[in-house]
Amino acid sequence: MIKFRVPPLNPKYTLKRVWLTKEEESYYYYGFSYRRALLLCHLAHTPPTFRIEDWEYYKKVNEKFAETILKNVKMSQPFILTIIIFALLPELIKRKSQEQE
């Protein structure tokens, strides 16, 4: 497990690497996130096309990030900032944290 306390001279938070397989990286980032979801949020000259396999990996990787966060964060008063490529993450964290109670 790789963790980094940052900033180095006055650490205030921890960054943790979440490892993805090459297949997860390909479908998640280069399939759904960058080639589909981000086009919806930015000026696109052509409408994005969606593939079910990209969507399945998108859900799977969001689950992986949610599980990692729940293992490493105290959930009493969480403050988690996400970006569009993690659009499912807030709901997953909420649901999973309620299941753990």
Number of C-alpha atoms within 10 A of each C-alpha: 6 8 10 12 13 12 10 9 7 8 10 9 10 11 10 13 11 13 13 13 8 9 10 18 15 15 21 25 19 13 20 26 20 15 17 20 19 15 17 13 9 8 9 10 7 7 10 14 10 13 12 9 12 21 17 14 20 24 17 14 24 20 18 16 19 22 16 15 17 16 10 10 12 9 13 7 7 11 8 10 8 11 8 13 17 18 15 17 24 14 11 18 22 14 12 14 15 9 8 7 5
